[in-house]
Amino acid sequence: MKALIIGGTGLLGSAAARELIRHGHTVSAVALPPAPREAPPDMEITFGNYLKMTDGELLKLLNGCEGFVFAAGVDERVEGPPPIYDLFKKYNVTPLARLLRLAKQSGVKRAVVCGSYFSYFDKLWTELELSKRHPYIRSRRDQEKAALAFAGDDFAVSVLELPYIFGAQPGRTPVWMFLVKYLRAMKLFTLYPRGGSAMMTVKQAGQAVAGALTRGTGGACYPLGYENLTWRQLLKIMHRHMGCPHKPIVTIPDFLFAAVGRGMKRRQEAAGLQSGLDLSQFSALQCRKQFIDKSLGCEPLGVQPDDLDQAICQSVRLCLDVLDGRAKTVEMKGE
């Protein structure tokens, strides 16, 4: 199979390309420069902003492809002037609809969209009204709807609802920088809410993309998570790799975490900003166990066991190297 990946030099796109190439497929990518030092050597890269490419340019890149992967967009860390949903729609929804239309027109048979496990929980916990309250989650639900609207007998489109992903890519700033900064700032003990999350390594995420592209069911959403850790379990691992294994972890009450979120939202509003997650409402989700059984997505897509502890270590170590000036990286909030 020949496949085109939008965002192929990012953490997830690179992992997917590596997995596809390992199984004998041909991979090309569209990505913003610069290429990371460890980009898959057998992947053909076209540097450029796909948002500014003409239909003709994109069709040329899609010519002869049987597979297409969308591993770009922006994540929930982005903030900006309200309404922030417009920004998420611009990067996560509108271009995807255009790309899938062109992919189908060019004869692509299978497509995979890298989304968020927040969509899964929005469908599972309807009482939380997550897509109503959080612009980022709304964009991910709208992204799923846009993707599945193209699914049919001749075009197998599937969406991966991705959880926390650990692993490092030299030259790219890990998404976990905010958490490592927070943990380092808490000198005597770490304050954190209850709850937890599904997680997987970047290698496993790459396997999921490759599995969905080669054998996934069209028109399906796959909630992904290979291991489930409480926040306390995750923080203990991170503390160990930060060199403070005995640092106490204090679980704060839900109401206190919610109060902190409300204060952060007020500061954003004072600065004329809005975030993708409404911090005044986020405690309802963050304080739950956002767990996913691997039988729902990982097992059907052929995801194999991997060393999550080592992947967390890689993420933490790179964050520390950046903070201490031992490594220079560029942000990877989106392609």
Secondary structure, 3 states (H helix, E strand, C coil): CEEEEECCCCHHHHHHHHHHHHCCCEEEEEECCCCCCCCCCCCEEEECCHHHCCHHHHHHHHCCCCEEEECCCECCCCEECCCCHHHHHHHHHHHHHHHHHHHHHHCCCEEEEEEEHHHHHHHHCHHHCHHHHCHHHHHHHHHHHHHHCCCECCEEEEEEEECEEECCCCCECCCCHHHHHHHHHCCCCEEECCCEEEEEEHHHHHHHHHHHHHHCCCCEEEECCCEEEEHHHHHHHHHHHCCCCCCCEEECCHHHHHHHHHHHHHHHHHCCCEECCCCCCCHHHHCCEECCCCCCCCCCCCCCCCCHHHHHHHHHHHHHHHHCCCCCCECCCEC
